[in-house]
Amino acid sequence: MALWPASVPATPLLQSYTEALPEQWIASKFDVGPRATRRRTTINTYGMSVEFRLSKAQATSLVNFYTDTLFGGSSVFTWHHPRTLATVSVHFLEPPELTATFYDVYDVKVKFQILE
């Protein structure tokens, strides 16, 4: 499994950090009585949106990681979760979005799916 590139900071900008916990259950309704619920899957997954402020070289490293190492974002990689500090398995939900903010400085928005 690939590792987050050492040349790219692993800590996102605080103001951009969002976690979205999904419904991990499914409900069945009956004609009479309460609904029955059960767990949907045995693996916990949830979404995370973060933003990084990167230099041109760091942004290039991230793009190469996404396109080459992860085969266009299709592979899973390991990353240090910024809230729990645990090493988790992650994949991209969408391609990274780069925005030039200053000369040779880029804000990069990414959406991850965390697999626990």
N, C-alpha and C positions, 0 to 999 in steps of 0.2 A: 504494500500500500504506500502511496506517495505521501511525503511529508510537506507541510506548508513550507515554502521556500524561506531559508534563513535570511536572505537578502531583503525580504519584505516584512515590515513590522506586523506582528500578530495581534497587537492591541488596537482596536478600532477607536474612532472618535467617540467620546462619551455621549454627546448630544444626538448621535445618529443610531444608538444601540436600541434595537427593538426585538423582543422575543415574542413569538405567537404560538401558544400551546394549542394543539388541535384537539378535537373531540377524539378520544381513544376508545369510545364505546359505540355500540349500536343498540337501538331499542326496538322491541317488538311490542305492538299493541294488541290487546285482547278485547273481546266483546265485553267482558266483565273483569273487574279487578285492576290492579296496578300493572303498568307496563313492566316487561322484563328487559333487563339490560345485560349485556355481556361485553367483554373487552373485544375490540375490533381486531387488534393484532398483538403479537407478543413482543414486538420491538417498539420502543418509544421513539417517535420522530416529532420534531417540531421545527418551525421556521424561525429564521433569524435574519434581520436586515441590519447591516452595518455599513459604515463608511470609513475609508482610510484616507489620510492625506499623505501622498507619496511623491517622491522625487521622480524625475523622468526615468532614471535608471531603475528605481524600484517598481514603477508602473510597467516598464518593459519586462522586468522579471515576472511580474504577476501575469501579464498577458502571455508570455512564453509558457509559464506554468499551466495556465488554463488551456491554451491551444495545443501545446506539444505534450507536456507531461500527463495531463488529464484528458487528452484526446478530445479537445473541444468541450471540456467540462463534463464528460460522460463517466469519469472514474471517481471513486471515493478517495479521500485523503484524510490525514490526521491533522488536528489543529488543537491548540490550547484554548479552551472555552474561557472567554474573558470574565464571566461571572463566577463560575465554579472553579476555575483554574485546572480542571481535569482535562486530560487528553481525550478527545472525542473523534469519532468518525463523522465526516462531513462530505456533502457534495453540493455543487452549485445548483440552485433552482433556476437561475437565469444567468446569462452572460454578464460579466462585470461591465459597469457603465462608467467611463472615464470622462471627466470634465476638467478642462484646463482652468486653473484658478489664478495662477501667477506664472511668471516665466519659469518653466521647467518644474512646476508644481501641479499635481493633479489630485482632485478629489475623486475617489473611486467608490462607487456604490455597488454592494454585492448582496445577493440574497442566497442564504445557505439553507440546507436542510440538515439538522443535527440528527444523527442516528445513535441511539443509546441502547 
